[in-house]
Amino acid sequence: MEILGRIKGPGDLKKLRTRDLGKLACEIREAIVDAVSKNGGHLASNLGIVELTIALHRIFDSPKDRIIFDVGHQCYAHKIITGRLDRFGSIRKKGGLSGFPNPDESKHDFYKTGHASTAVSLAAGEAIARDLKGEKHSVIAIVGDGSLTGGECFEALNHIGQMDTDVLVILNDNQMSISPSVGALSLLTSKLRAAIFYRRFSHYVGKGFSRMGRFGEWAVGMGFRIKGALKRFLMADQYFEQLGFRYLGPVDGHDIPLLLAFLGRIKHMKGPVLLHVVTKKGKGCSFAESKPTEYHGTAPFKPANGETANGKPTYSKVFGECMVEAARKDKSIVAITAAMSDGTGLAEFQKMFPDRLFDVGIAEQHAVSLASAFARNGLKPVVAIYSTFLQRAYDQIIHDVALMNLPVVFAIDRAGLVPDDGPTHQGIFDLAYLSLVPNITVMAPSCAEELCQMLEIAFSSKGPSAIRYPKDAALKTNCEGVAFGKAELIKNGNDVLLAYIGTFRQETATISEMLEKDGLSCAVLNMRFASPLDTDSVSKHAKGKKAVFFIEEGVAGGGTGQRLMEHIPSLRIIGIPNTFPENGSRKELLESQKLDATSIYEKIKASLSK
Ligand SMILES: Cc1ncc(C[n+]2csc(CCOP(=O)(O)OP(=O)(O)O)c2C)c(N)n1
């Protein structure tokens, strides 16, 4: 860390000789690989943007100039350069640095982000506010080609393009979202990328011809004419120009002197500018370069070869297997993903049925409306989206699906407490927001077997269904007989009723044993359905009990428990308080939210002793 050790902030970076910046990039990469190999994290995206981040901090003056990363998963080099190297080993750990920008951590981070396609909107707001206040500074949004597929990004470009305000949008184009980028826009950026080779070609050929006297001049002239024709052929840059941006690039995003030259000039340009930078995801790390999808977000790995430990089968994996099984039998089943086929467990489905998997890009709203039309045409669409990202499509769930009672299946992954990624990725609102919507059946399995049975119920349903499950290993049981709208009585007892929704099967068994030791006989009810609620079962088993408790891995206010309270006013809810849970492993999060077996037991005891 010969050079990096001297960087305590962007000011120190500015003092370095330009020729040392390449070495700095290598040292930053080493620091990133070292930390991510231990803590897990977004490896490939961060390795790809090191030179661009160095160049940005060299040319611009953060925090006076606003550097805003879209999603924010690629901000590791930025964190390192802005004085957080000494804490970088704590990234994504409980109490450690966030894996995303966090203004509580540094004045160089402006927004808490983690969802895609917001940076250009935020940059627009920053620029307009600056102009209104008569301030002078640069505003830069860095957005990946994957995130550019998100509708909000278009909305913001559309807005800025007519504003004539000074904003720099940097398109970090690595041809990848998590999987390869999809859609017509990725074809457009490929065309633009082709211009890089054309430009290099014309530069070198032009140089050669210029040494050949009059013939050379003629040839260079011809070259310009060819250049014009080629440019018209490539015309793709017109896309951004027509939107009101001055389009520059494409530029090799690993060539620091070139980046410095471009950014240095752009800094003084007026109006909206789009700089197209071409980078390689995983740059400098062989396994991340060759498998950028696998190392987009990774568990801890061996730095020598990238090997990760094999975990137990997760709910995502079980969902993927059930989908393949179901799709084999029923040709009308189709799957939709918003750029997350791997994360949602649909990779195998995609391989087996490539024509029945629709990756729409980072476009959750479109994914849901698309599903609505599929359902109206007799298909059985499954929209697999993480709980936190489905928030984006709430209106489409209500307006395009529920209102017409269309049989769309929502497979809601990463529901509840989500490890490592912090508050932006928590899936704690879905039970609350879905329960408000008429017509939707909402289910939450407590084991792998229930998940598959719930999927079958969803496929046979005449209206919309949602199944929500966490990022966790799926418990294996022999449980059978999931019936529409019915809770499962796991265990009878006389003193206390413990009802739950979701993955509390093991915890409630432990809690029940602990209570039995205290002489309290405990009934356990697995609700399975958040909508419709099996209020009959709860009322029946609540009768004669000293107390009734309801456990849910979601916000307590407005959640399933609150709806149950309308039927059983004495019910006590054990859920997540009205806060944004921070970083931590799943175990740590359950403990900090007091949803682990011991904490729940203690809450019950405290409540009973009142
Ligand atoms: C609304 C939303 N949907 C999905 C995601 C999950 N996600 C995180 S990064 C990413 C890919 C981003 O691709 P790109 O912007 O090209 O950045 P890269 O990682 O390639 O640098 C996705 C789909 C998200 N963060 N937000």
The ligand as a Tripos MOL2 file, in Angstrom:
@<TRIPOS>MOLECULE
LIG
   26    27     1     0     0
SMALL
NO_CHARGES

@<TRIPOS>ATOM
      1 C1        -34.7070   -1.2530   -8.3650 C.3       1 LIG1
      2 C2        -33.6060   -2.2540   -8.3180 C.ar      1 LIG1
      3 N1        -33.7660   -3.4470   -8.9310 N.ar      1 LIG1
      4 C3        -32.7740   -4.3660   -8.8710 C.ar      1 LIG1
      5 C4        -31.6120   -4.1120   -8.2190 C.ar      1 LIG1
      6 C5        -30.5360   -5.1670   -8.0880 C.3       1 LIG1
      7 N2        -29.3030   -4.7600   -8.7770 N.ar      1 LIG1
      8 C6        -28.2580   -4.2460   -8.1150 C.ar      1 LIG1
      9 S1        -26.9930   -3.8460   -9.0970 S.2       1 LIG1
     10 C7        -27.8160   -4.3880  -10.4570 C.ar      1 LIG1
     11 C8        -27.1620   -4.3320  -11.7940 C.3       1 LIG1
     12 C9        -26.6980   -2.9800  -12.1050 C.3       1 LIG1
     13 O1        -26.0540   -2.9880  -13.3420 O.3       1 LIG1
     14 P1        -25.2310   -1.7190  -13.7720 P.3       1 LIG1
     15 O2        -25.9740   -0.5030  -13.4180 O.co2     1 LIG1
     16 O3        -24.8550   -1.8980  -15.1970 O.co2     1 LIG1
     17 O4        -23.9670   -1.7530  -12.8390 O.3       1 LIG1
     18 P2        -22.7130   -2.7500  -12.8590 P.3       1 LIG1
     19 O5        -22.8710   -3.6280  -11.6740 O.co2     1 LIG1
     20 O6        -22.7190   -3.5000  -14.1440 O.co2     1 LIG1
     21 O7        -21.5400   -1.8650  -12.7370 O.co2     1 LIG1
     22 C10       -29.0840   -4.8740  -10.1130 C.ar      1 LIG1
     23 C11       -30.0420   -5.4560  -11.0460 C.3       1 LIG1
     24 C12       -31.5020   -2.8540   -7.5870 C.ar      1 LIG1
     25 N3        -30.4160   -2.5270   -6.8860 N.pl3     1 LIG1
     26 N4        -32.5020   -1.9640   -7.6690 N.ar      1 LIG1
@<TRIPOS>BOND
     1     1     2 1
     2     2     3 ar
     3     2    26 ar
     4     3     4 ar
     5     4     5 ar
     6     5     6 1
     7     5    24 ar
     8     6     7 1
     9     7     8 ar
    10     7    22 ar
    11     8     9 ar
    12     9    10 ar
    13    10    11 1
    14    10    22 ar
    15    11    12 1
    16    12    13 1
    17    13    14 1
    18    14    15 2
    19    14    16 1
    20    14    17 1
    21    17    18 1
    22    18    19 2
    23    18    20 1
    24    18    21 1
    25    22    23 1
    26    24    25 1
    27    24    26 ar
@<TRIPOS>SUBSTRUCTURE
     1 LIG1         1 GROUP 0 **** ****
